[in-house]
Every structure is written in structure tokens, then in C-alpha cells.
Amino acid sequence: MSASDLEALFKQAMAAVNAGDLVRGRALLEQILEKDPQNDWAWVWLSGCVEDPLQRRICLQQALKVNPNNPAALDGMKVLDGELVQVSSTTPSLLESRLAAIGVGESAAPVPSASSAEPVSAVVSAEAMGPATPAMEPASEGVPAAPTRPRRRWWLWLILGIFLLAVLVCGLVVWQVVLPLVEVFQIM
């Protein structure tokens, strides 16, 4: 198999993984690695096709054995070691995305679109993977999510303040208007 055939097979594998067909992507990547076990990027992409963290670690270690400076493999190992937070691969429900859009709920993260889907184990952008190909366009969803500060619920405090003010006003009205009227009627 020539280098151009391996490159075409690699593009097919990336497209399959990006489309969510991990079984097909894994099979194509394993074909590539049978012919070229020194392909560090095939090892990195294969790590995204396996579910078991031990298998992922083995794939990433193989990639680092071939190329110790592979940024995706380095970041993948950091994810496995708990040093980086992996981007969530689950798509929120319609309700969760609507609540997030108005700032209610656990997070206000944007909903990833189906057209920019990255592999499940993506932790780096496509720029770090070398020259972009049609099957692998840069997407910000692949960048590790920075820890976000909890959103301040100013509107909740505003409502609570208005409620307490209303209770205070009602108490003053009762004290200044109703109690004197009760006393007047008791005298009669």
C-alpha cells in the first residue's frame, strides 16, 4: 500500500470517527497501523475509538513512542491522568439547551452542532494535528474546556430583595393603619 493510499485511508478513518462511526473508524485505523505502525496520528485517532481507559492509554503511549512531541497524544495523556478536563461528548437535551441559553441551569455552554462534531476523545484543536484536511476542519469544541466560574444569579437576589421590601411595606401598613383602626373599633 502506497503512502497516498494510507493517507486516503486515514482521511476516511477521520471522517468515520467524526461522523460518530467509531467501529468503522477503528477498523480503518487498525488497517493503517498494520501497514504503518509508526503513524503516530493513527494511534491518537485510534485512542478516540476505544472506550476502555487502559486501551486509550496504550494507544497514546504508542503514539508518544513514535513521536514524543505529539501534542494530541500529550494532551490525551493529561486527560487520562486527570490534569485536563475532557470536553463533554453528550449533547444536552432541548430543554437543557434552552435553559442554558437564558442562563438558567447548571451551565450556559453552547450546544455543539452536528456539522462540527469531533471525535469523542478530542481534547485539542485540529490545528495541533497538522495541516487541515476536508475531513478535519478546525473547531473550537475540540479545545479543552477551561474551568468556568459559577454564574452570579443577580436576578435571583433582585427578586428576593423585592419580596423582602414588599413584606416590610405590608408590615408598616399593618402597624400604621390597621392597628390604629382596630383600637378605634375596640373603644366603640
Secondary structure, DSSP 8 states (H G I E B T S, - for coil): --HHHHHHHHHHHHHHHHTT-HHHHHHHHHHHHHH-TT-HHHHHHHHTT---HHHHHHHHHHHHHH-TT-HHHHHHHHHHTTSS-----S---HHHHHHHHTT-SS-------GGG---TT--S-GGGGSS-BTTB---GGGS----------HHHHHHHHHHHHHHHHHHHHIIIIIHHHHHHHHH-
